[in-house]
Amino acid sequence: MTALPRLVLKPGREKSLRHRHPWVFSGAIERVEGEPEPGGAIAVVAHDNAPLGWAAYSPESRIRARVWSFDAAATIDEAFLLGRLEAAVRRRDGLLDARHDACRLVHSESDGLPGLVVDRYGDVAVVQILSAGAERWRDFWPEALVRTAGVRTVYERSDAEVRTLEGLPPRTGPMLGELPEHVRMVEAGITYEVDVAGGQKTGFFLDQRDNRALASSLAAGADVLNAFCYTGGFSLGALAAGARSVVSVDTSEDALALGRRNASLNGLDDARAQWMHADVFAWLRRLRDEGRHFSLIVLDPPKFAPTEKHVPKAARAYKDINLWAMKLLAPGGHLLTFSCSGAVGPDLFQKIVAGAAADARADFEIRGRLAASRDHPVSIHFPEGEYLKGLWLQAV
């Protein structure tokens, strides 16, 4: 009988796993015993042979193994994975109803399914397979999602750059069923058309659900600026809440066109909406030169710092956009500012924004610290899952 492959850690490198952090980096490994296949299950043991759990092996990645289970007696098979999927879906109980039919169903490591992301838009599930372990079970996910979540169509958007770090090529296309001509979702009673096949991420930024609700609560009678607006999630919520005017700015003409269609789809007053195709950095300066002011500004930029080495440049970019937004904010106005860069932590982000306020010679009260909605859970053992952070500031 062939012995099961094992990953043996260097002395003292088991501490993070004993604290239930699910990643094993290549530098922590003393040796690999046997011949594990890419994505295959491998036993992880400490230097003294103490069992630590089961992981998916990834020979191409710096994260050499991602833990499926810390139970050394577990068996990583279809029953195990189906149980994890069922638990993830149950965890979203209460998030789907007549006014909301979209949410994240699986949030990778935070749901015990490393490298698997699943977003639901109505009857369509969009899957991102981002690790060698999740890739090994690629054929299993579609039918399992139909069984656990009741969706009719499963579409793959495994085209994120992180797959290259796992030695995996990009893959997109239908996995089960046929993608409807128009994929639509409902959030807070507002209907959105979602570009599942060609949009950013899986087509929509579901993580901002709670923050869109907050923005809507502040929007009645307000002049609103939504910078980096994408397809206008914050914009539509503000218009529906009775904003006096909404200016939406983005560099993508396709995203802006979809935003306009979504506004029309909901019968929202086009006279109150302005959709601007422009570089946001330059446009903020132009608005300041024109003497414009807004009572609500949303800054939700793309990921400026994909890795640690990008943080200094990203910090300058975050400071720049916040500085100009602060100069555009009316007295007593609200600024919702975000970073989705995992390499920029909440403390650093607050320092950057505080530096912008100092340069703007303006005072702000922190009304709240913002994060992703609860369908994007963060395990206490896996802080890397907390990538989205934000501040709700009010000018004083």
C-alpha positions in Angstrom: 0.0 0.0 0.0 1.4 3.4 -1.0 1.8 5.8 1.9 -0.2 9.0 1.7 1.9 12.1 0.9 2.9 14.3 3.8 4.1 17.8 4.2 6.6 18.1 7.1 7.2 21.5 8.6 10.4 22.9 9.9 10.9 23.1 13.7 8.7 25.8 15.2 6.8 26.6 12.0 3.6 24.8 13.1 2.5 27.7 15.3 0.3 29.5 12.8 -1.5 26.2 12.0 -2.1 25.5 15.6 -3.7 28.9 15.7 -5.8 27.7 12.8 -4.4 29.9 10.1 -5.0 27.9 6.8 -1.9 28.8 4.8 1.4 26.9 4.7 4.2 28.9 2.9 7.0 27.3 1.1 9.6 28.6 3.5 7.9 26.8 6.4 8.4 23.3 4.8 11.2 21.0 5.7 10.3 18.3 3.2 7.5 16.7 1.2 7.1 13.0 1.4 5.5 11.0 -1.3 4.3 12.3 -4.6 1.4 14.7 -4.1 -0.5 15.8 -7.2 -1.3 19.5 -7.8 -4.4 20.3 -5.8 -4.4 16.8 -4.2 -4.9 16.3 -0.5 -1.8 16.1 1.6 -1.3 15.5 5.4 0.4 18.3 7.2 2.5 17.4 10.2 4.8 19.2 12.6 8.5 18.5 12.8 7.8 16.0 15.5 5.2 14.2 13.4 2.3 15.7 15.3 -0.7 15.8 12.9 -2.0 19.3 12.0 -4.6 18.6 9.4 -5.3 18.1 5.7 -4.4 20.6 3.0 -4.5 21.0 -0.8 -1.0 20.9 -2.3 0.1 23.6 -4.7 3.6 23.1 -6.1 3.7 26.3 -8.1 2.6 28.7 -5.4 4.4 30.4 -2.6 1.4 29.4 -0.5 2.4 25.7 -0.9 -0.7 24.3 0.9 -4.1 25.6 1.9 -5.8 23.7 4.7 -9.1 22.0 4.1 -9.5 20.8 7.7 -7.5 20.9 10.9 -9.0 17.6 11.9 -6.4 14.9 11.1 -9.1 12.3 11.0 -11.1 14.1 8.2 -11.4 12.7 4.7 -11.4 15.2 1.9 -14.0 13.8 -0.5 -17.3 14.9 -2.1 -19.2 14.4 1.1 -16.8 16.7 3.0 -17.0 19.4 0.4 -20.8 19.2 0.1 -21.0 19.6 3.8 -18.9 22.8 3.6 -21.0 24.1 0.8 -24.2 23.4 2.7 -22.8 25.2 5.8 -21.9 28.2 3.7 -25.3 28.5 2.1 -27.0 28.2 5.6 -24.7 31.0 6.9 -26.5 33.3 4.4 -29.9 32.6 5.8 -31.9 35.8 6.0 -29.8 37.6 3.3 -32.1 36.6 0.4 -35.7 37.7 0.2 -38.1 39.6 -2.1 -35.9 42.7 -2.0 -32.5 41.0 -2.3 -31.8 38.0 -4.5 -28.0 38.4 -4.7 -25.2 37.7 -2.3 -21.9 35.9 -2.0 -22.5 32.2 -1.2 -18.9 31.1 -0.7 -16.0 33.3 0.5 -13.0 31.1 0.1 -11.0 30.4 3.2 -13.5 32.2 5.5 -16.0 29.5 4.6 -13.6 26.6 4.8 -13.3 26.3 1.0 -9.9 27.7 0.1 -9.7 29.3 -3.3 -13.4 29.0 -4.1 -15.6 32.1 -4.5 -19.3 31.9 -5.5 -21.5 34.9 -6.1 -25.3 34.5 -6.6 -27.3 36.7 -8.9 -30.9 35.5 -8.9 -30.8 31.9 -10.4 -27.2 32.3 -11.6 -24.1 31.3 -9.6 -20.8 32.7 -10.8 -17.8 30.7 -9.7 -14.2 31.8 -9.3 -11.7 28.9 -8.8 -8.5 30.5 -7.5 -6.4 27.7 -6.1 -5.0 24.3 -7.2 -7.1 22.6 -4.6 -10.4 24.1 -5.7 -9.4 23.5 -9.3 -8.9 19.8 -8.6 -12.6 19.6 -7.7 -13.7 21.8 -10.6 -16.2 19.2 -12.0 -17.8 18.8 -8.6 -18.9 22.4 -7.9 -21.6 23.0 -10.5 -24.0 20.1 -9.6 -23.2 20.7 -5.9 -24.2 24.3 -6.2 -27.5 23.3 -7.9 -28.1 20.9 -5.0 -27.2 23.2 -2.1 -28.3 26.6 -3.4 -31.0 25.8 -5.9 -29.5 27.8 -8.8 -30.2 26.9 -12.4 -27.0 28.2 -14.1 -23.4 28.0 -13.1 -20.9 30.2 -14.9 -17.1 30.3 -14.4 -15.1 33.5 -14.1 -11.7 32.1 -13.1 -9.7 34.8 -14.8 -8.3 36.6 -11.8 -4.5 37.1 -11.9 -4.0 35.1 -8.7 -4.6 31.9 -10.7 -1.2 32.5 -12.4 0.5 32.2 -8.9 -1.0 28.8 -8.7 0.2 27.8 -12.1 -3.3 27.8 -13.5 -4.4 29.3 -16.8 -7.5 31.6 -16.9 -10.8 29.9 -17.6 -14.2 31.4 -18.3 -17.5 30.1 -19.6 -20.6 28.2 -18.7 -20.2 25.2 -16.4 -23.8 24.2 -16.1 -26.9 25.5 -17.9 -27.0 28.5 -20.3 -26.3 32.0 -19.2 -29.4 34.2 -19.8 -29.1 37.1 -22.3 -29.6 39.5 -19.4 -28.5 38.5 -15.9 -30.4 40.6 -13.4 -30.3 40.9 -9.6 -32.3 42.8 -7.1 -30.8 44.7 -4.1 -32.9 46.8 -1.7 -35.7 46.7 -4.3 -33.5 48.1 -7.1 -32.9 45.9 -10.2 -29.4 45.7 -11.7 -28.3 44.2 -14.9 -25.0 42.4 -14.3 -22.3 41.8 -16.8 -21.3 38.3 -15.6 -19.2 37.4 -18.6 -17.2 40.6 -19.0 -17.6 42.7 -15.9 -15.2 43.2 -13.0 -14.8 40.4 -10.6 -18.0 38.3 -11.1 -19.9 41.2 -12.6 -20.9 43.3 -9.5 -19.4 44.4 -6.2 -21.6 42.5 -3.8 -19.3 43.3 -0.8 -20.6 46.9 -0.8 -24.2 46.0 -0.1 -24.4 47.4 3.5 -22.4 50.5 2.5 -24.8 51.2 -0.4 -27.6 51.1 2.1 -25.7 53.6 4.3 -25.1 55.9 1.3 -28.8 55.8 0.4 -29.8 56.7 3.9 -27.7 59.9 3.6 -28.7 60.8 0.0 -32.2 62.4 0.3 -32.0 65.9 -1.0 -28.2 65.6 -1.4 -25.8 66.5 -4.3 -23.9 63.3 -4.6 -20.6 62.5 -6.3 -19.8 58.8 -6.9 -16.2 58.5 -8.0 -15.0 55.1 -9.5 -18.7 54.4 -9.9 -18.4 51.2 -12.1 -22.0 50.4 -13.1 -23.5 52.8 -10.6 -24.5 50.8 -7.5 -24.1 53.7 -5.1 -25.6 56.1 -7.7 -28.8 54.2 -8.2 -29.3 53.8 -4.5 -28.9 57.6 -4.1 -31.3 58.4 -6.9 -33.9 56.0 -5.5 -33.5 57.6 -2.1 -34.3 61.1 -3.5 -30.9 62.7 -4.1 -31.1 66.1 -5.8 -28.3 65.2 -8.2 -25.8 62.4 -8.7 -22.6 62.7 -10.7 -21.0 59.3 -11.5 -17.5 59.1 -12.8 -15.6 56.2 -14.2 -13.0 55.3 -16.9 -15.0 52.5 -18.4 -17.5 53.5 -21.0 -19.1 50.1 -20.9 -19.6 50.3 -17.2 -21.2 53.7 -17.5 -23.5 52.6 -20.3 -24.7 49.7 -18.1 -25.2 52.2 -15.2 -27.4 54.3 -17.5 -29.4 51.2 -18.6 -29.9 50.2 -15.0 -31.2 53.7 -14.1 -33.6 53.5 -17.0 -34.6 49.9 -16.0 -35.7 51.3 -12.6 -37.4 54.4 -14.0 -35.1 56.7 -12.2 -35.1 60.4 -13.2 -32.3 60.8 -15.8 -32.4 64.6 -15.3 -30.9 64.2 -11.9 -28.0 61.9 -13.1 -24.8 62.8 -14.9 -22.6 59.9 -16.1 -19.0 61.1 -16.8 -16.4 59.1 -18.7 -13.2 60.6 -17.3 -10.0 60.0 -15.3 -11.2 60.3 -11.7 -8.0 62.0 -10.5 -8.2 64.7 -13.2 -11.9 65.1 -12.8 -11.8 65.7 -9.1 -9.4 68.6 -9.7 -11.6 69.9 -12.5 -14.6 69.9 -10.2 -12.6 71.8 -7.6 -11.6 74.4 -10.2 -15.2 74.8 -11.1 -16.1 75.5 -7.4 -18.4 72.5 -7.2 -19.5 71.1 -3.8 -21.2 67.9 -2.8 -23.0 66.9 0.4 -22.2 63.2 -0.1 -19.1 61.8 -1.8 -18.3 58.1 -2.4 -14.8 57.0 -3.2 -14.6 53.3 -4.1 -11.4 53.0 -6.2 -10.0 49.8 -7.6 -7.2 47.9 -5.9 -4.3 50.3 -5.8 -2.0 47.8 -4.0 -2.2 44.3 -5.3 0.9 43.4 -3.2 3.1 44.8 -0.4 5.5 46.3 -2.9 2.8 48.5 -4.3 1.8 50.0 -0.9 3.9 53.3 -1.1 2.5 54.2 -4.5 -1.0 53.2 -3.5 -0.7 55.4 -0.4 0.0 58.4 -2.5 -3.0 57.6 -4.8 -5.3 57.1 -1.8 -4.1 60.4 -0.3 -4.6 62.3 -3.5 -8.2 61.3 -4.2 -9.2 61.8 -0.6 -7.5 65.2 -0.5 -9.4 66.4 -3.5 -12.7 64.9 -2.4 -12.4 66.7 1.0 -12.0 70.0 -0.9 -15.2 69.2 -2.7 -17.2 68.4 0.4 -19.8 70.9 1.5 -19.9 71.9 5.2 -21.4 69.1 7.2 -21.1 66.8 4.2 -20.4 63.1 4.3 -17.5 61.2 2.8 -17.6 57.4 2.4 -14.1 56.4 1.4 -12.8 52.8 0.8 -9.8 50.7 0.0 -10.1 47.1 -1.3 -6.3 46.6 -1.2 -5.6 43.8 1.2 -2.0 45.0 1.6 -3.3 48.3 3.0 -4.6 47.6 6.5 -7.3 49.6 8.3 -4.8 51.5 10.5 -2.7 52.5 7.6 -5.7 53.5 5.5 -6.9 55.7 8.4 -3.5 57.4 8.6 -3.5 58.0 4.9 -6.9 59.6 5.0 -6.0 61.6 8.1 -2.9 62.9 6.2 -5.2 64.0 3.4 -7.5 65.9 5.9 -4.4 67.7 7.4 -3.3 68.8 3.9 -6.9 69.9 3.1 -6.8 71.9 6.4 -10.2 70.4 7.3 -11.7 68.7 10.3 -13.7 65.5 10.1 -15.5 63.3 12.6 -15.3 59.5 12.1 -19.0 58.4 12.1 -18.2 54.8 11.4 -15.7 52.2 10.2 -16.9 50.3 7.2 -16.3 46.8 5.9 -17.8 44.2 3.6 -21.3 43.0 4.1 -21.8 39.9 6.2 -22.1 37.6 3.2 -18.3 38.2 3.0 -17.4 36.7 6.5 -14.0 37.1 8.0 -12.7 34.3 10.1 -10.9 35.4 13.3 -8.1 33.0 12.3 -7.8 34.5 8.8 -7.5 38.3 8.9 -6.5 38.3 5.2 -10.1 37.8 4.4 -10.8 41.4 5.6 -9.7 43.1 2.4 -12.4 45.9 2.2 -12.2 48.7 4.7 -13.7 52.1 4.7 -14.4 55.2 6.8 -17.6 57.2 7.1 -16.5 60.8 7.7 -18.5 64.0 8.3 -17.1 67.4 7.8 -17.2 69.5 11.0 
